[in-house]
Amino acid sequence: MSVTTRRLRRQRRQRLRLPVLVVVLLAAAAALVPACATVAPWQRGKLSRATMQTSDDPAAAAFTIHVRRTREAMRGATSGGGPSCGCN
């Protein structure tokens, strides 16, 4: 293989890398942009409706949170409180 052929192949590979990089970066940006949303105060009422909740049964959800806090008290399984030794 001649030096010219190698140089042409290297240039072709470099030309192909840039569009691939641009496409990957644009796809990442397009995936992240819709995740950012500002909620106006008058829209917060709609988001707090029962149909928007992840659990149908609030009592079952409270029990699940209690069990997770009890079992994983040392790690802090939920966002409430700080870590403890779990010796209570």
C-alpha positions as CSV (number, residue, x, y, z in Angstrom):
1,M,0.0,0.0,0.0
2,S,1.4,3.3,-0.9
3,V,1.8,6.4,1.3
4,T,-0.8,8.3,-0.7
5,T,-3.4,5.5,-0.2
6,R,-2.7,5.4,3.6
7,R,-3.0,9.2,3.8
8,L,-6.3,9.2,1.9
9,R,-7.8,6.5,4.1
10,R,-6.7,8.4,7.2
11,Q,-8.3,11.6,5.9
12,R,-11.5,9.7,5.1
13,R,-11.7,8.3,8.6
14,Q,-11.2,11.7,10.1
15,R,-13.9,13.2,8.0
16,L,-16.3,10.5,9.1
17,R,-15.6,11.0,12.8
18,L,-16.8,14.6,12.9
19,P,-20.3,14.0,11.7
20,V,-20.7,11.0,14.0
21,L,-19.6,13.1,16.9
22,V,-22.0,16.0,16.0
23,V,-24.9,13.6,15.7
24,V,-24.1,12.0,19.1
25,L,-23.9,15.4,20.7
26,L,-27.1,16.7,19.1
27,A,-28.9,13.5,20.2
28,A,-27.7,13.9,23.8
29,A,-28.7,17.6,23.8
30,A,-32.2,16.7,22.4
31,A,-32.7,14.1,25.0
32,L,-31.7,16.4,27.9
33,V,-33.6,19.6,26.9
34,P,-37.2,18.3,27.4
35,A,-36.3,17.2,30.9
36,C,-35.9,20.8,32.0
37,A,-39.3,22.4,32.7
38,T,-40.5,25.3,34.7
39,V,-43.8,24.8,36.4
40,A,-45.9,27.9,37.0
41,P,-47.7,28.3,40.3
42,W,-51.1,27.9,38.7
43,Q,-50.0,24.6,37.1
44,R,-48.9,23.0,40.4
45,G,-52.4,22.1,41.4
46,K,-52.7,19.9,38.4
47,L,-49.5,18.1,39.3
48,S,-50.7,17.4,42.8
49,R,-53.9,15.6,41.8
50,A,-54.4,12.0,42.8
51,T,-54.1,10.9,39.2
52,M,-50.6,12.2,39.0
53,Q,-49.4,10.2,42.0
54,T,-47.2,7.1,41.5
55,S,-49.2,5.0,44.0
56,D,-53.0,4.4,44.1
57,D,-53.0,3.7,47.8
58,P,-51.5,6.3,50.1
59,A,-51.5,4.0,53.1
60,A,-49.6,1.3,51.2
61,A,-47.1,3.9,50.0
62,A,-46.6,5.2,53.6
63,F,-46.1,1.6,54.9
64,T,-43.5,0.9,52.1
65,I,-41.6,4.1,53.1
66,H,-41.7,3.0,56.7
67,V,-40.4,-0.4,55.9
68,R,-37.6,1.0,53.8
69,R,-36.6,3.5,56.5
70,T,-36.6,0.7,59.1
71,R,-34.6,-1.8,57.1
72,E,-32.1,0.6,55.6
73,A,-31.8,3.2,58.4
74,M,-28.1,3.2,58.1
75,R,-28.0,4.1,54.4
76,G,-31.0,6.4,54.3
77,A,-33.3,4.7,51.8
78,T,-35.5,7.7,51.4
79,S,-34.8,11.4,51.4
80,G,-36.1,12.0,54.9
81,G,-33.8,12.5,57.8
82,G,-30.1,11.7,58.1
83,P,-28.3,8.3,58.4
84,S,-28.3,6.6,61.8
85,C,-26.8,3.5,63.3
86,G,-30.2,1.7,63.3
87,C,-29.9,0.6,66.9
88,N,-33.2,2.1,68.1
